[in-house]
Amino acid sequence: MRRARVDNSAAAALRAMACLLMAACAPVWGAVISVGPGMALADAVAAAAPGDTVRVLGGRHPGHLLINKPLTLEGVGKPVISAGGSGDAVRITASGVTLTGFVVRDSGADLTAQNAGIYVAPGAHRVTVADCDIIYNLFGIWLERSDDARLLRNLVVGRPDLQSAARGNGIQVYNTRGVQVIGNRISHARDGIYVDVSRDALFRGNEIHHVRYGTHYMNTNHSTWEGNKVHDNRGGLALMEVRNLVVRRNQAWRNADHGIMLRTIQDSVIEDNVVAGNGRGLFIYDAEYNVVRRNLVVGNQTGVHLSAGSSNNAVDGNDFIGNQEQVRFVAARDTEWGRSAGNYWSNYSGWDQDGDGVGDFPYEANDLVDRLAWQYPLMQLLSASPALRTLRYAARQFPVLRAPSVVDRRPRMQPQHPDWRDWNAKFSR
């Protein structure tokens, strides 16, 4: 009996210690402060303790709101925070802030001061901005040296009344790590998403239209662009001075210049994208050691513009369909594509006698006729004429007339994208 009492005492002590540990590790829930219409939001934020939730029940509130402690600001019924045309509507200087469910609008228009709807100051980490309408601001969201931020499902509309050069960017990401920009809709800014000197970022499911560049992306490595839509811009995805990117399942259509620009990019994977009805589908410049596979390049003025030594890339399993000019190639020697799985070329004029699904002779993107068409664009009106077909055949027989080209030695006879016709209808609307 004595031993049992000792054991029971030890067990009780262990249980007490466990309870203390659980209490120490349990989250501390802050108070909920309600702000109704006509009440001062700034006063409620100033009075709140770190960890509190400020719940704002509608109404219109003046901007220049400073959040300098970890708080959750939760809008109910989309309350409005308006800067009245000067400064920032909301400025966040603390880590651990969440802002959700507001209309944030009417920042100043001073590019030098970087006026923004929501300005996240350097050192404010783990900030979340979600489900907000951020409209009529110079910059929508400005993020600088703010790690692990989450920008989710926001509507960002810039200043359509200003010339493009006088606008700010929809979302500005500078010198950050681990940002996630997911499900946002952005329009009428200078550039939709501007990213520089960052890493380990995720951009997924955003839609960007009526801006200069859908994305203006530089010096940001080890990141992912996935499932974004960029259309009706001057340029779509502009990815520059980068390495170790994954660029997959994006759609870029009806952009005046390019669908996807890959400029000075290495060690990256570009796969399963659609570029349709753009000036240039893919603009590949100074790009090496990348994998470009299973993309649909359809109905562009130029399917691929390839230049500046863009070689040593694995380009396989893509469909190049109905582009006015399949490849514009600027180089001194051939570049071989389709080494492991050939590409489909809608203007391939060869045949498949053995029925293996692969053309019996190589596809060459640039020949004498292509070069003449670059010099004399009106020649494209005669592209299907017997005379040009004969000239193209003769150029292949006499190597002295041959120009350096993209060569695909295993051209496929059928495309892999059965829905390619649907894209013709989409970008022509």
Steps between C-alpha positions, in 0.01 A plus 500: 500500500782738581654447153164565334468832684850600385419405142175693512681808631756478217223460243320803639819706478550390138141592416543842657822559306326394176218745566748781556677417172171490312400833644834654404473372142131583446426796274397821668180623337458877496186702549254583222432871462199601290498825304163611364421770241587843633758366745870587462693206357838661570410538870398134523827390339701721734316365806525132400757272660733279295309190386158666510245491219343825386171415330372786286125492428466699179527873462758732347822580685781749433830364373860554611423211736812378683514139621812470716422190705393144415124526448223352288280758328187329375254684281134398503294625205807649326562817703695769312836646597569806282820704498319792337759539225817537709755266657425134572159368591649237734859472622611180677823511700460194726536128439206265535230735366192371315277734300192345341168604351549874433475744214829692503515797267610851397871513580711793391664511156864569597724238337804621694318449832372161378143578601300180532166362602681266741867569575682223688817649646838320511522255788126437524495121448218246478246755382176377341279712274195305385164556331542876469399734216801728451390760249604838361840500667841580350655171615252238612713307751862592566703224663868554589726276713192331635552124519227233488226742400167370365307704241182306434190551283520877478355721227758762399396773256744785438457847354359475146484881491884522504740424217672163542838649598335710773332203667641272766496121488209288614713292739862597568725233652856607580776320692275242662512128572212253503220726375182335367287697254191288430164559334525876447336694214703797379436762232572860392835526677842559341612138546269246657754330729850648525759278670871567559781362717290236671489120526288199596180664375174350376272673250190292432156554353526874439326673208658815357374715213521852354844584638844549341655167605288242673810418701830685510722248672877528555778357718264267685606136510356171630140601442182374330256659255202270473149524359501875434305675223645806325311656211438827317827655618799639316698197625399189693749327731839674484752279687851645494843447658390190691571132558328200653142596415201276439262663251203269443136501392486873436285652225609808307281628222437815296809682632636750248869411534566160659316228685795373707844663493794286616795737512834402652346203675672173592426165663123545483197298391238655272220250447131458415444869425272648232613805303238601246431798276795711619748704297765242599400186679833419665779757498816307594813714539834392649338193656692177565463165674124522530227243436219625275237230457135431423410863433231606251616788281209589274388785277777748584656734247833335586485170686853519647753781472832337584823700521814596693654155523198321640630146463546192718129495581291182491195593290270200468136407458374851417229584246568791262174557316383768260759763587554742212873446545586188697853596610704816458853375552804725526823299526807390307437123525218250535327430829350155543166450671296188560783269597293282736144570377444692182283807473193545279522763225180581315693608188709185477471378142651155545341157524506193721534193280570253780207621711695553822355847555832672421584683178744326267726802456592785737305819544700820439341816630692757296579463133550735207128568471476593870790744466341663197171529686674688784645745250183529293196443725256518207638166386292337771196556279652244263604249768286220354583568135667233281787741423604538866457127562736435210750756629490343846563154351791630288661669800503167684677331212778758474676557837663820373158665533437362846488722812572391861179365645322329784508135394260237634611156383195321641202724415173350618216462255217575748467764775468403865247773584158403363350832617725722289208612282322638807784745546448645152152603608619630838767740382299625202217631720 
